[in-house]
Amino acid sequence: MRVTGTYVTSTTLGESVRAFVPHSLPPAEPELDAACYAELNRKAELALARLAGVAGLVPSIDWLLYSAIRKEALLTSQIEGTQATLVDLFDKEAGLVVSNTDDVEEVTNYLRAFRWTEQTLRDPNGLPMSVRLMRQAHRLLMDGARGSGRQPGELRQSQNWIGGTRPGNAVFVPPPPTQVPALLADLERFIHDTRPTLPPLVRIGLVHVQFETIHPFLDGNGRIGRLLIAALMEQWGLLSEPLVYVSAYLKQHQTEYYRRLSAVRTDGDWEGWVAFFLEGVARAADTAERGIVALASLINTDRHRLLQEPRITPASLRLFELLPLMPIFSIDQVCERLGITFPTANAAVKTLEKLGIVVEQTGQKKNRHYSYQAYVELLSD
């Protein structure tokens, strides 16, 4: 059995516990068995390539990114127990009141952290993938949400644990806080290895486990660890845009996800984790590909219906092109986004409503909100 770390004694809440300190990456003694991942890696890379190719079916990449990033934000937050839905998120963006405000705020914070990370890594003058970047992403993730008192952006200064009612019966105890900075610095070195011997997707899988094992923050580790997956896929050239939402697969197989992470620490089973992760990437890419095909079909069908409408106006066509970025909206928002008057916006909405493309949600005469219902249902499926 491969040994992937050592145990040291740490004290927290008056109890002595055995904290796990992982060895440096890549796995050693024995090295990771290429025979166990080569074919799975090929299939996952091919699935990502197909996904990138299919993206051309939709006229605007922004349409795809709008939904993909929000799905990832929603699903990675649901793994941590939030109950927000995609409709909740759309409603909040439309200015509607949502009941589970805290949950939606957590998802919105993830969106902010994700966008900031992506923009920073793309900026030639921005931060590279580093501990500093992880800390800033964590600060944005925890800002104002329920974890805002859990030292946003700061590496933990106390011993934490996972599972159990107290440290003494915890499922897993991460490294002592004094070792966290050095462990993260070592992880950073692995990320920036200029002569890697492992394929990019395999390395991403290793990075995710190592980050989760270090568990450097008091809260939000799972979400930041999954954010790293998407960020590294783009940085290492596997996808030019974050179109895949791996968290859907991880949430669907959440018990297995946690079991595989644990087996790396307890049994040295890197191969089992890598196989699970690569399968997840391939499945997620296939799901995203099917979603893009369905989205392209819906939009093309509805656009054709609109173009056949005798009373079509430039404003109604411009509004239709905006719907995938604003699936729930008010007429005031149409005025603002398109720079048109209220009567012009109202007439454009009425045209789409008559065709059944948008549906009025409130049943009110004032402060009405509309939904591109078929699109919302497609994304929520």
N, C-alpha and C positions, 0 to 999 in steps of 0.2 A: 504494500500500500504506500502511495506517495504521501509524504508529510508536507503540508502546505503552510505550516506556521508553528509557533511555539506558544506555550501558555506561561503567563506570569501572574503573580498574585497582586490583586488590586483591592482596595478597600472603598466601599461606598455605603452610605447609610448605616455605618457601623458593622457591616458584614464583609468578610474576606471572600473574594470571588476569584475564579480562574479566568483571566482575560486573555483573549486570543490575539496574537500578534502575527500577521501574515508575513510569509517570506516574500522577497522581491519577485516581480515578474521578469521574464516568463517562467512558467512552471519548469521545474527541474527534477531530476532523480526519480523517475525517468522523465525525459522531455516529452512534450505533448505528442501523442501518436497521430501523425498525419493521416494514416489510413482510416482513422475514426472520423475525420472531418472533411477530407478532400472532396468527396462527392457532394456532401451536403453544402459545403461552401460554394461549389460550382453552381448548384441549383439556386442558392440564395442570391448569388451575384447575377445570374441569368434573370431571375425574377425581378431584381431591381432594374436591370437594363431594359426589360420589357415595360416596366412601369414608366420609366423615363421616356420611352418611345411612344407609349399610348397617350402621354400627356399632351402630345401634339394634336389630339382629336378635339381639344377644347380651345377656342380662340384666345382665351386669356388665361395665362398661368395663375394669375391672381385669384381667379375663381376657385381653382383647385387648392391653392394655398390657404385661402380663407377657411375652407371646410376642414382640410387635413390638419392644420395646426390646432384648430379648435377641438377636433376629435382627440388628438393626442393630449391636449391640456385637460380635457374632460376625463378621459380614461385613466391617465396617470394619477389624477386626483381621486378618482373613484377607487383605485387600488388602495388608497390610504383611508377610505371610508366616507368620502363626501358623497352626498346624495343628489347633487346638481345634475340637471339634464341639459342636452343641447338646446332645447327650447328655452330653458331658464336663461342660458347664456345669450341667446338671440333676443329674448325679451329685455334683458338688462341693457344690451347695446341699443335697443330701440327706445329706451327710456321708460319702459314699463316697470311697475313694482313687482318684485319677486319675493316669495315668502322665505325661502332659505338663503337669506342674504349672505351669511358667513360662508356657506359652501360655494356660492357663486363667486364671492370675492377671492376665495382660494384659487379657483380655476382662472379667474382674470389675472391674478398675480402670476400664475404660471405662464400665461400668455405673454405678460410683460417680460418676465425673466427669459423666456424662449426667444422673443424678438430681439431683446438686447444682446443676448449671447450670439445670435446669428449675425446681427449687424456688426458687432464688435469683431468677430472672427473674419468677417469679409473686409473690414476696414484695414488698409495697409498700415495705418497708424494706430490701430486698436490693439487691445491685449491679445496675446496668443492664448492657446489652450493652456491654462495654468491654474495654480491655486488661487491667485488673485482673481481670476475670472470666475472661478467656482464660488468664491466668497461673495462677489458682487451679485452674481445670479441668485445666490441664497438670500442676500439682503432684499432683492426685489421680490422674491418668492414669499418671504415672511412678512413683508411690510404691511402693517395694518390688519393682517389676518389673525386667526386665532393663535398662531404661533409667534406673534410679534414680541412676546415676552421671553422668547426662547433664543435670545442673543442672535438676531439676524445678522448674517455676514461674518460672524465670529466663530472661529474654531472652538469647540467645546473645551471648557476648563474643568469639567468634572466627569466622573465615570458614568456612562450610560449603560443600558442593557435592553435586550429585546425579548418580549414574551415574559410570562411569569408575573406573579403578583409583587415580587420583591427581587432584589439582586440575587439572593441565595437560591431561588428556584427558576432563574431566567433560562430561556431557551438558548440565548447566545449573549455573551459579554464581549463587546468590541475592545480594542486596545486601550490601555490607560491614556488619559489626555496628554500626558507628557510625551508620548511617542507619536502622537498624531501628526505634528508638523513634519517630522522626518519621513514618516510613511507616505504622506502626500507628496513631498518633494521627490521621493523615489518613484512614485506613480507618474509624476510629471516627466521624469527622465525617460520612463518607458514609453510614454506617449510621443516624446520627441526623438526617439531613437531613429537615427538617419539611415540605419541599415537593418531594418526589421527582417526577421526570418519567417514570420508568420503572416498569412493573408490579413488584409485590413479588417474584415468582419470578425475573424477569430480574435484579433487584438482588441476590437471593441468589446467583444464578450468578456475577455479577461479584465479589461479596464472596469467594466460595470461591476463584476464580482468584487474586485479589489476595493473599489470605492465603497461599496455597500459593507464590506467587511471592516474597513477602517471606520465607517460611520462617524465622519468628522464633526457633524453638527448635532445639536441637541434635538432638532426636529427637521423634517423636510429632506432627509437623506435619500429616501426612495425616489422622490421626484427629481432631485438634482442628478442622481445616478442615471435615471432614465433620460433626462435631458442630454446628458453626455453622449448617449447612444446616437440621438439624432444629430447632434453637433459634429461628432466625429465622422458619421457617415458622409456628411457634406465635406468636411475638411479633408478627408482621405479619398475623395473623388468617387464615391459609390453612388451618390445622387447629387445633382446640382441644386435641387430644391427639396425641402423636407416634405415629401409627398406621402411617406409611409408612416403609419402610426402603430409602432410595435407594441405599445401599451395595450392595444386591443387584444392581442394574443396573450400577453402576460396576465391581463385581467381574466380572460376566459379560462386560463390554466393557472390560476393564482396559487393554488395549493402546490402544484408541481413546480411552479416558479420558485417558491420559497424552499421547497424540498431540495431542489437542485443547487440553490445557493448554499444551503446548509451542508450538502454532501461534499462540496469542495473543501470545506473547513474540517469536517469530521472524517471523511474517507479519502480525501485527495482526489476526488472524482472530477477533475477538470474536463475530461472527455465527455462525461454525461451532460455537464452544463453546456459545453460548446455545442454539442449535438442538439440539445433542446433550444438553445439560442438561435442557431442557424435555421432550424426548422421554423422557429417563430418569425424570423425575418422573411423567409420565403413565403410563409402563409400570409403575413401582413402585406407583403408586396402584391401578392395575388389578389387579396381582398381590395386593396387600394386600386388595382388595375380594373377590377370588375366595377368598382364604384365610379371610376372615371368614365368607363364605357356607358354605364347607366345614366350618369350625369349628362354626358354629351348627347345621348339619345333624347333625354327629356328636354333639354334646352333647344335642340334643333327642331324637335316636334312643335314646341310652343312658339318658337320664333317663326316657323312656317305658318302656323295658325294666325299669328299676329300680322304677318306680311300679306295674308289673304284678306285682312279686314279692310273694307272700303274706306273707313273713316280713320285709318291710321294717321298719326301725326309724328313729326320728328321727336316730340317730347315723349310720346308713349314708347317709341322704339328705344330712345336713350334710357328711359326708365327700365325697360325690360333688360337691357344690357347691364344695368346696375343691380338687378335683383339677386344674383348669386353672391354679391358682397353686402347685401342689405335685405335678407330674406323676410324680416319683420320690420315694418316701418310705419311712420305717420306721414301725412301729406306735407307737414312742415319740414320733415327731413328730406322729402323729395325736392322741395323748393330750395333748401340749402345745398344739397348735393349737386343738383343740376343747374342751379342759378336761374330759376324761372319763377314766375309769379304763382300765387296760390291758385287762381282760376285755371291756369295752364296745367299746373301739377294735378289739380283735381280732375280735369278732363282726361289726362293721361292715365290716371289711376282707374277712372271709370271705364276706359276702353279695355284695360287688362282685366278688370273685374267682370265686365260683360262676357269676355271670352272664357271666364273661369280660371284664368291664370293666377290671379290673386283673389284672396277671400278676406272680407272684412271680419275682424275677430270680436269686436266689443259689443256690437248691436246698439251702439249709442249714436246720437246725432252729432255730438261734438267729441273732440279728442279721439277720433277713430284711428285704429291701427289695422294694418293689412298684413297678410302673410302670403308668401309664395309657397302655398301649402304643399304642393307635390314635391317641391325641392326639399322642404323641411322634413317631410316624411321619408324621403329617400336617404337623407343624411342621418336620420335618427334610426334607421333600420339596423 
